[in-house]
Amino acid sequence: MDILFAMQDAKFVQVNGKLFLNQYTCDPENTLTADDIVLEVAAEDGELELTFDQVRDADEISRGSYRLRSGDIVSFLNPPTIH
């Protein structure tokens, strides 16, 4: 599932325009059940967890950005690399 691989390398996650720090992502190679937590993110004012069921049928709307069934937009971001 593309969204599970996209979240692996993300340092930041944007959900409906709000920026979070990526705290945990599941191993996409594991067998997952609907209730398994696949993503945990945190911001100054709270945390957010997404389950496998919530991301299962996500539509990729652009590279690294997905629309969940709920209508929420989730984007996986990385800071630029400076050499």
N, C-alpha and C positions, 0 to 999 in steps of 0.2 A: 504494500500500500504506500503510495508516494508520500503522503503526509507524514507517515511515521519515519521515513528516511529524511525528509526535509527538516524535521525538527531536531535531528541528531546533532548537527553542527552549529545550530543557532545559539548565539550568545544572548540575544534579545528576542522577545516575542511581542508583537503588537496585536492587541485584540480590540477591534472596533475603535482604533485610533489611540488606545491607551498603551503605553510602553511598560513592559515587564522585563525582569531579569529571569532568564531561564535557570531553574533550579534542578530539574530532573526530567529526563526523557527515558522512556522504556527502550529496551533492546528490540528493534523491529523484527529480529529473527526469532524471538520467543513466540510461543503459542499464547494468544491473548483471549480473554473472555470479555464480555460486554462491560463488566464492572471494574476491570483493571485500569488503574491510573496510568495514562501514557504520557502526561505532561503536567508538571508543576511549575508555576511561575510566581514571582513575587514582585510587588511594588511597595512604595513607602506606606501606602494606606491599605494594604491587604494582599492576599494570595488568591490564586485561582488554580483549580485542578480540572483537567479534562480526562474523561474516561474513553476507552476504546469505542464504546457505543456512540459517544458524542462526535467522534472524528471519523468514524467508519465510512460514511458515504460522502465525505467532503469533496467538493468540486474545486479543482485547481483553476483559479481565475487569472493568475499570472504567475511567473516564476517565483516560488516561495510563498505565494498567497493563496489562501483557500477559503471557500465559503462553506461553513458547516450547515447541516440540515436545519439548525436553529435560526440560520440567517446571519450569524456572527461571522465576521471576517477576521481571519487569523493569518498574520504574516510572520515569517521567520527571518530574522535579520542578523547580520554579522557586521562588526565594525570594519572599516577599510584597513588593509594591511599597508603599513608605511615601511619602505625599505631604506 
